[in-house]
Amino acid sequence: MFGGDLDGVCFLKKKKRKEKSGSESRGAAGRGAGAGGAPSLPAPWPCSRPCPRLPERTGGMRSAALRRCLAPALPALPAALAPPRRGLSAPVPRGGGAAAAARKVTENAKNSLASLKRENPRLEPTLAIIQAHNDQLIQEANENFAKEIGLRVIHICLPESSTKDEIVSEILRLNEDPNVQGLALDLPESLYSSKVLNAVKPEKDVDGLSSVNLGHLVHGDVRDCLVPPTVCAVMELLEDIGGKKVLLVGARGAEGAALQSVLRRRGAAVLSCHWKAPQLQSELRHADAVVFGSAKPDDVPVSWVKPGATIINCAHALLSENQSYDQQNNPAAEKTVGSLAVAMRMQNMVKNMERWIQSQQYRKWDLHCLKLQPLSPVPSDIEISRAQSPKAVDVLAKEIGLLTDEIEIYGQTKAKVRLSLLERLKDQPDGKYVLVAGITPTPLGEGKSTVTVGLVQALTAHLNINSFACLRQPSQGPTFGVKGGAAGGGYAQVIPMEEFNLHLTGDIHAITAANNLLAAAIDARILHENTQSDKSLYNRLVPVVNGMRGFSAIQLARLRRLGINKTDPETLTEEEISKFVRLDIDPSTITWQRVVDTNDRFLRKITVGQANTEKGFVRQAQFDIAVASEIMAILALTTSLQDMKERLGKMVVANDQKGEPVTAEDLGVTGALAVLMKDAIKPTLMQTLEGTPVFVHAGPFANIAHGNSSVLADKIALKLVGEKGFVVTEAGFGADIGMEKFFNIKCRASGLVPSVVVLVATVRALKMHGGGPNVTAGAPLKKEYTEENLQLVADGCCNLQKQIQITQLFGVPVVVALNVFKTDSPAEIDLVCKIAKESGAFDAVPCNHWSAGGRGAVKLAQAVEKAANQKNSFKYLYSLELPIVEKIRIIAQKVYGAEDIELSPAAQSQVDRYSRQGFGNLPICMAKTHLSLSHQPERKGVPTGFILPISDVRASIGAGFIYPLVGTMSTMPGLPTRPCFYDIDLDPLTEQVKGLF
């Protein structure tokens, strides 16, 4: 919006200024931070009559007489420190009174700021001043005081003809500027209004004139407010006023109200009137001190003032800061606020910096949890969700220590959290890090999300321990397919559950758009290279625009990778042009697929390019489900916006005809992908049924991706909970899949070390592993699962024991959470807990959070708290330096229990290629069924003696892992005979969603 350097210079809006008459020019010179007819800062509003020293037209502030008139507003700086005056010769005030007080205030502020800077070396306090006048002298007064103290000042100079809406627009822009910590206004009187003053954020209101600030002042909340600078100056100049009568004349608006409040608190009897008041003469005669809020009219003689009374003049049309009236007629000494008010403004800015620094520190939570009244029988998830009234998300954000400029609100119950929080709290110690994993599940799922939510509700709502849940965003595929939503369930869920499960804040849609843009770029590039000469390609890739031809930034980067160190498009040789324009993608090696967030089996194999316009370029392709996109994995593993951009650029989409990798950076699409993902990188803040905070971010599947929520959500949450708090995150499916990838992939990317693993088990799943009949989604459970059967439970505990052993491979304590169903018998529950403890679990606890909320998981929370204090000897399962095949073998044998692995010729070829291309040192992300420890879903319990077949090996270079495909893994689920969408509906009258679970 503005041009030029920010350091103490004036930015001029490109708006035509109109010439004004002399009186209009003086009016536009404006007053300081006053309102109405209140005292001003730093230069009060114009005289109500033309200045006798000025001609009718002065040409703005060029009149020497006017410069002399405003001289008192300039700071008293030591000659060696005073900046060049650029032709102005206004005198520096000397002597006692206001000038001496200004020097004292300036010195104190300077010392205070120096102390702040010593403690915060990178501190660069910046005050923005919006002015709508041509008064260079007032501007210099602010700049000189700021420079003396050590503040950085920005003057935003708007035309005198600016409207209130234009002023407000500029204020709102500066409110959102994180580099500006203070905001002040120097405007003509006509532009001051409550709308303008209250547009300034209270935390940036250096002049202290917003209603919020004045409210604190009037109520005596001095710690939460700043006293307006002119009011400070008046109080500094008045001597002991306790019990004395003080008359305010012409002091209106915000500053008038503030002055009355402060004077009364100092024990003065305060009266206020305007210059035309009939009782003015009588009041002046009896007042011990008089404050002129505006210039005294000629028809009010000085003789009306009580002899010996103190006069404080806040108007600027005076020759000096300490002027005595005719001592014979009135021996009263008049004092003007002048430079003292400017000094007080800068002092307020330093105080504001102290408050700003304090606001940047970690804040203790002030969380108000929501009450639950569980019903029996337990209603449906959506009925429970609707029965609770969630807190407004901005209220929740404030309760957990987020600043107002760190959230972007989506509706009433969701907000994006900005990554700037990580910089603000970089020195804050992390809390405890808890992972929720599970045993090998049934197709129905065993409740890891429910346990995660129940655990944080127990920790925070019942044990008063700060905690955060970090969950994945659910895909619409399962939501409308078989599994349903993923917000937890019963009385342990994220609310509103329909918003959680449907769209959320659009992250998956952003991933879909970015993924498919890259897919389109691949096919389009092949087409254009097949149908154009080198010269034609070059002319289109580097076109002439307005007679000039230039490379874009991403094209220059490609030239450097090719070893062509040229920046002028006209200097490339024919060979260099050919190298630059041709990617020579081998269509048979394309690994980048289009995606859609729907279970659609008929997109598993498709043919593209059949239209005549594609000139015969036909190839077979496929769609994956959106959450299987490498961009989703990148979102989950990235640590910053810059890191995400670099990862997006590294994504390998195919090989060229020479067998070398072709990346998104080669296609020139990296920047566009980053733009599409710029909001998706921010975690979404929601809440549980009991009002505790939740981050929902990223949603990679665990069987075809790494199955964990984002690193960024975890890192932000670990800072927010504080050193004694807990962050509970969840890994998809069984511990053999989601947990293994959490440790070997996510922890490597984040550098974080987990404190505890919570291993979720159910009696139902254990009976299945013990030989029970098949469990099928949508079909009633067989009697073996609804009646007590201790033998089935005991036999099935082998899977629980194996998952405990897998956890112990990583050296982290494990607590077993038995998710209790109403059909579970006490004997079955006791048996599971006994076997779990005997198998090496730190503790095993039955949980009833589904039916009772956080209260039903209190014992689990206590066990987790104790386990987190145990010795932690965390270690990775394998070294990245090992060959790809060896890393796969270690996972297969130590985690799955396989005898060995077997690679298909295609898989071995890919391993050789990735090793040759330099990708051999990446971690492994196995794509395997979640329904068995083996590659065969029907093999339950703990299969042994099997050979794990590796049918293919692919690479997600941007995400940073190699992913082998075990057996026949599909990256696009299909819909069952009766999908969930049969039960989902919308009430057209209430617009409420029905049927989600």
PEGIKA-V432740 format. One record per backbone hydrogen bond with DSSP energy under -1.0 kcal/mol. NH is the residue of the N-H (numbers start at 0). CO is the residue of the C=O. Records with the same first field share a line. If there is no record, write none. Layout:
NH: CO, CO
//
This chain:
7: 5, 152
10: 154
12: 156
14: 12
21: 55
24: 20
25: 21
26: 22
27: 23
28: 24
29: 26
30: 186
37: 34
53: 50
66: 62
67: 63
68: 64
69: 65
72: 69
73: 70
76: 74
80: 77
81: 77
87: 84
100: 96
101: 97
102: 98
103: 99
104: 100
105: 101
106: 102
107: 103
108: 104
109: 105
110: 106
111: 107
112: 108
113: 109
114: 110
115: 111
116: 112
117: 113
118: 114
119: 115
122: 119
126: 151
127: 181
128: 153
129: 183
130: 155
131: 185
135: 133
138: 134
139: 135
140: 136
141: 137
142: 138
143: 139
144: 140
145: 141
146: 142
147: 143
148: 144
149: 145
150: 145
151: 124
153: 126
154: 8
155: 128
156: 10
157: 130
161: 158
166: 162
167: 163
168: 164
169: 165
170: 166
171: 167
172: 168
173: 169
174: 170
175: 171
179: 176
180: 125
181: 125
182: 203
183: 127
185: 129
190: 187
191: 188
196: 192
197: 193
203: 200
205: 182, 203
213: 209
214: 210
215: 211
216: 212
217: 213
218: 214
219: 216
220: 215
221: 219
223: 220
224: 221
231: 227
232: 228
233: 229
234: 230
235: 231
236: 232
237: 233
242: 266
243: 240
245: 268
246: 288
247: 270
248: 290
249: 272
255: 251
256: 252
257: 253
258: 254
259: 255
260: 256
261: 257
262: 258
263: 259
264: 260
265: 261
266: 263
267: 262
268: 243
270: 245
272: 247
276: 273
279: 276
282: 278
283: 279
284: 280
285: 281
286: 282
287: 244
288: 244
289: 309
290: 246
291: 311
292: 248
299: 296
303: 300
304: 301
305: 283
308: 305
309: 287
310: 332
311: 289
312: 334
313: 291
317: 315
322: 333
324: 331
329: 325
331: 329
333: 322
334: 310
335: 320
336: 312
338: 71
339: 336
341: 337
342: 338
343: 339
344: 340
345: 341
346: 342
347: 343
348: 344
349: 345
350: 346
351: 347
352: 348
353: 349
354: 350
355: 351
356: 352
357: 353
358: 354
359: 355
360: 357
365: 398
369: 689
383: 379
384: 380
385: 381
386: 382
392: 411
395: 391
396: 392
397: 393
398: 394
399: 395
400: 397
401: 396
405: 402
407: 415
409: 413
414: 684
415: 407
416: 682
417: 405
420: 417
421: 418
423: 419
424: 420
425: 422
427: 424
431: 724
433: 726
434: 755
435: 728
436: 757
438: 759
444: 441
450: 446
451: 447
452: 448
453: 449
454: 450
455: 451
456: 452
457: 453
458: 454
459: 455
460: 456
461: 457
462: 457
464: 458
467: 725
468: 692
469: 727
470: 694
472: 697
478: 474
479: 475
483: 477
488: 491
490: 849
491: 488
493: 486
494: 686
499: 495
500: 496
501: 497
503: 501
505: 502
509: 505
510: 506
511: 507
512: 508
513: 509
514: 510
515: 511
516: 512
517: 513
518: 514
519: 515
520: 516
521: 517
522: 518
523: 519
524: 520
525: 521
526: 522
527: 523
528: 524
529: 525
536: 532
537: 533
538: 534
539: 535
540: 536
541: 537
544: 547
547: 544
555: 551
556: 552
557: 553
558: 554
559: 555
560: 556
561: 557
562: 559
563: 558
565: 563
570: 567
576: 572
577: 573
578: 574
579: 575
580: 576
581: 577
585: 654
588: 585
589: 586
590: 652
591: 652
593: 621
595: 623
597: 595
602: 599
603: 600
605: 620
607: 618
613: 610
614: 611
616: 613
617: 615
618: 607
620: 605
622: 602
623: 593
624: 970
625: 595
627: 624
628: 625
632: 628
633: 629
634: 630
635: 631
636: 632
637: 633
643: 639
644: 640
645: 641
646: 642
647: 643
648: 644
649: 645
652: 661
653: 661
655: 659
656: 583
658: 655
661: 653
663: 650
664: 648
666: 662
667: 664
668: 663
672: 668
673: 669
674: 670
675: 671
676: 672
680: 676
681: 678
683: 695
684: 414
685: 693
687: 691
688: 492
690: 687
693: 685
694: 468
695: 683
696: 470
706: 700
709: 696
710: 635
713: 709
714: 710
715: 711
716: 712
717: 713
718: 714
719: 715
720: 716
724: 721
725: 465
726: 431
727: 467
728: 433
730: 435
731: 706
734: 437
736: 733
737: 731, 733
739: 734
740: 736
741: 737
742: 738
743: 739
744: 740
745: 740
746: 741
748: 744
749: 745
750: 746
754: 432
755: 432
756: 812
757: 434
758: 814
759: 436
760: 816
765: 761
766: 762
767: 763
768: 764
769: 765
770: 767
771: 766
778: 775
784: 781
786: 782
792: 788
793: 789
794: 790
795: 791
796: 792
798: 795
800: 796
801: 797
802: 798
803: 799
804: 800
805: 801
806: 802
807: 803
808: 804
809: 806
810: 807
814: 756
815: 842
816: 758
817: 844
818: 760
819: 846
823: 820
828: 824
829: 825
830: 826
831: 827
832: 828
833: 829
834: 830
835: 831
836: 832
837: 833
838: 834
839: 836
840: 835
841: 813
844: 815
846: 817
847: 855
851: 847
852: 848
855: 852
856: 853
860: 856
861: 857
862: 858
863: 859
864: 860
865: 861
866: 862
867: 863
868: 865
869: 866
872: 810
874: 809
881: 878
886: 882
887: 883
888: 884
889: 885
890: 886
891: 887
892: 888
893: 889
894: 890
895: 890
897: 891
898: 945
901: 947
903: 949
907: 903
908: 904
909: 905
910: 906
911: 907
912: 908
913: 909
914: 910
915: 911
916: 912
917: 914
918: 913
921: 918
924: 961
926: 963
938: 935
947: 899
949: 901
950: 964
951: 964
953: 962
955: 960
959: 955
960: 955
961: 922
962: 953
964: 951
965: 926
966: 948
979: 480
980: 479
981: 978
982: 979
984: 993
986: 991
990: 986
993: 984
//
